[in-house]
Amino acid sequence: MAVVVTGLGCTTPLGGDVPSTWQAALEGRSGVRTLDNDWAELYGLPVNFAGQIAVQPGEVLSRPEIKRMDPSAQYAIIAAREAWRDAGSPEVDPERLGAVVSSGIGGVWTLLTAWDTVKDRGAARVLPLTVPMLMPNSPAAYVELEMGAKAGAHAPVSACASGAEAIGMAFEMIESGRADVVVAGGTEAAIHPLPLSAFAAMQALSKRNDSPATASRPYDTTRDGFVLGEGAGILVLESEEHAKARGARIHARLVGLGLSSDAHHIAAPDPGGAGQTRAMKLALERAGLAPADVAHVNAHATSTPAGDMVEARGIRGIMGAHADQVLLSATKSMTGHLLGGAGAVESVFTIKALQDRVAPPTINVDSPDPELEVDLVRNTPRAMAASGDLAAINNSFGFGGHNVALVFITA
Amino acid sequence: MALSEQEVLAGLAEIVVEETGIDAGDVQLEKSFTDDLDIDSLSMMTIVTLAEEKFDVRIPDEEVKNLVTVGDAVSYITTAQA
């Protein structure tokens, strides 16, 4: 069963929806700024900036919705509603409708706020909705409830590959005939002092406190770590048959999924990149495409010294000389790293890139890593071929050695 | 200084509105939490937890099932804080 994309939604550090986020990305704007609080001073955080969400959920959700959902679920619901409207709010048999929405970290705000309550005010003050708010499947469950999805609700967790893995799982639900329509994506709301401290303790975060907007700089020789971001991306995936029967507008087609695991280290990527490369190869094989068919890659590229070049070398390894013609974009340079939301928001970017036939820019690359042998789109967007089918890969890799590659083609 | 029933009702209504989105005007003494206001048991427990803190009273778990109407809760809280 062929799978098409009929709806897109997101809320990100660049904007509260897809049009504003995509516009900001094409303009090469940074969504990264100094924290709106005094955590750095209060807790001695070595990092005082992040990719904070552009539109607060309180501006678009009701008070009871805010109180019942962890921010990770709030972002997912905001993106899911946009995606569903964008898909034309289709009538779907509930038993043929699924929801797959992942978070890399789960309801960390709810968990830690409830722990503060226990310590400061006693166990009796802990609210009864704490468990349904903190469980990592909560965003998937709220989307399932909102849509009335009864074909299955899932939340595959694989750190920073979670959002892409959710889309992959939705792809397989439709391909295998288990569902006609699946609302799928990822979300994260982990800009909290604890995750910031913990990522900083790993030396994973950029410490460019005096210049937050330039801190996320994938492939630049002076990159010094990733920038924590937050937000969600959601796709409405649909069997081609179902979409055509209802006359739906098709944004793009999801044609390939490649999954692999490194079995190398709990956090570091395999420096040889064998697992990442295999994920890309498997995805292309499943799509029935050759490396030479790929016009664009939305890279995982988080701006860490260790990670970026492993992926870039892998792309070069697969594509060979064709890598000189592959437009490589690292949109985390603008959004920061949305962890479990990253693969989904970057899928939205990949689909918009195919639709508009333009690759979004990578900002802050003043001096590209000399080993980079792929055509990096820097500072301003670059047009892709004006006619013919275009194929693009979206890569996502997670701590634990989880590798996910998705292949989309033009509608 | 103990609050009057009217003050407790107003304070309880604030919690209910915030938690459920129900119109404040619907939170009346004779209304049943489950049958009229459509409040499920988890939301009821949330309202009880917040009310305990707001009015500085203790509402034992076994007592919650007796709080059928808004008026039951208002009476209980008014008496408990006295």
Interface residues (C-beta under 8 A of the other chain):
Chain A: S62 R63 P64 K67 R121 A124 R125 V126 L127 P128 L129 P132
Chain B: V17 E18 E19 T20 G21 L42 S43 M45 T46 T49 L50 E52 E53
